[in-house]
Amino acid sequence: MLWVVLKYLITAAMVVLISECAKRSDKLGGLIAALPLVTILTLI
């Protein structure tokens, strides 16, 4: 149960980080969103 909550918190933090970066620079937000870390978190 702890793993699920931790995964949700990490994923939410990544979404907020990407959206904040995308406000400043579209290319930077796209680059961070394309990193394998985001994909791995959603697949787990």
BAFI-3210 file (N, C-alpha, C; in Angstrom, 3 decimals, decimal comma, padded with zeros to 6 digits):
// residues 44
n [1|2|3|4|5|6|7|8|9|10|11|12|13|14|15|16|17|18|19|20|21|22|23|24|25|26|27|28|29|30|31|32|33|34|35|36|37|38|39|40|41|42|43|44]
n.u [000,833|001,950|003,750|002,107|000,987|003,324|004,194|002,127|002,509|005,083|004,615|002,705|004,263|006,122|004,458|003,627|006,120|006,849|004,772|005,210|007,740|007,074|005,558|007,443|009,224|008,482|009,907|011,663|009,853|008,731|010,992|011,599|009,258|009,555|011,519|012,800|012,210|009,687|008,068|008,665|007,686|004,938|004,415|004,878]
n.v [-001,202|001,197|001,535|002,134|004,604|006,122|005,963|007,368|009,913|010,576|010,547|012,597|014,767|014,837|015,521|018,089|019,371|019,171|020,628|023,170|023,748|023,764|026,044|028,033|027,334|025,792|023,848|022,821|021,707|019,720|018,162|017,197|015,774|013,766|012,184|008,987|008,373|009,345|007,758|005,209|005,446|005,652|003,174|001,367]
n.w [000,000|000,745|-001,330|-003,514|-002,801|-002,622|-005,268|-006,569|-005,451|-006,398|-009,155|-009,375|-008,540|-010,608|-012,763|-012,017|-011,984|-014,702|-015,904|-014,810|-015,849|-018,529|-018,694|-018,689|-020,747|-023,694|-025,078|-023,139|-021,297|-022,918|-023,362|-020,780|-020,300|-022,152|-021,172|-020,143|-017,466|-016,735|-018,334|-017,323|-014,708|-015,208|-016,291|-014,272]
ca.u [000,000|002,859|004,346|001,125|000,914|004,591|004,192|001,225|003,140|006,184|004,029|002,102|005,354|006,691|003,501|003,711|007,413|006,797|003,880|005,870|008,804|006,446|005,107|008,588|009,785|007,781|010,885|012,162|008,773|008,647|012,166|011,444|008,159|009,997|012,532|012,324|011,765|008,240|007,469|008,825|006,754|003,563|004,287|005,030]
ca.v [000,000|002,340|001,693|002,771|006,009|006,733|006,078|008,461|011,173|010,848|010,864|013,930|015,737|014,941|016,245|019,496|019,861|019,309|021,733|024,425|023,974|024,055|027,434|028,880|026,962|024,633|022,819|022,187|020,868|018,542|017,333|016,502|014,808|012,662|011,375|007,641|008,276|009,552|006,568|004,096|005,652|005,349|001,749|000,519]
ca.w [000,000|000,798|-002,653|-004,387|-002,399|-003,010|-006,732|-006,913|-005,066|-007,328|-010,450|-009,273|-008,484|-011,956|-013,593|-011,629|-012,452|-016,159|-016,273|-014,457|-016,839|-019,819|-018,665|-019,001|-022,039|-024,257|-025,442|-021,909|-020,789|-023,786|-023,124|-019,498|-020,446|-023,000|-020,499|-019,808|-016,077|-016,712|-018,924|-016,385|-013,585|-015,600|-016,594|-013,069]
c.u [000,870|003,459|003,389|001,032|002,182|004,663|003,299|001,838|004,273|005,643|003,405|003,172|005,979|005,762|003,558|005,017|007,401|005,913|004,484|006,996|008,217|005,893|006,226|009,135|009,100|008,741|011,414|011,101|008,612|009,811|012,033|010,342|008,585|011,060|011,970|011,801|010,252|007,539|007,546|007,865|005,328|003,370|004,306|003,687]
c.v [001,256|002,613|002,424|004,270|006,744|006,940|007,223|009,816|011,554|011,244|012,255|015,011|015,928|015,730|017,739|020,104|020,102|020,485|023,092|024,750|024,349|025,480|028,371|028,598|025,693|023,494|022,090|021,271|019,600|017,596|016,542|015,449|013,597|011,792|010,005|007,506|008,426|008,316|005,380|004,232|005,319|003,876|000,875|000,266]
c.w [000,000|-000,576|-003,588|-004,070|-002,817|-004,525|-007,181|-006,589|-006,022|-008,688|-010,440|-009,238|-009,862|-012,882|-013,284|-012,124|-013,958|-016,556|-015,919|-015,436|-018,190|-019,853|-019,088|-020,398|-022,537|-024,567|-024,211|-021,305|-021,605|-023,579|-021,831|-019,589|-021,258|-022,332|-020,118|-018,371|-015,985|-017,265|-017,974|-015,215|-013,980|-015,897|-015,342|-012,428]
res [m|l|w|v|v|l|k|y|l|i|t|a|a|m|v|v|l|i|s|e|c|a|k|r|s|d|k|l|g|g|l|i|a|a|l|p|l|v|t|i|l|t|l|i]
***
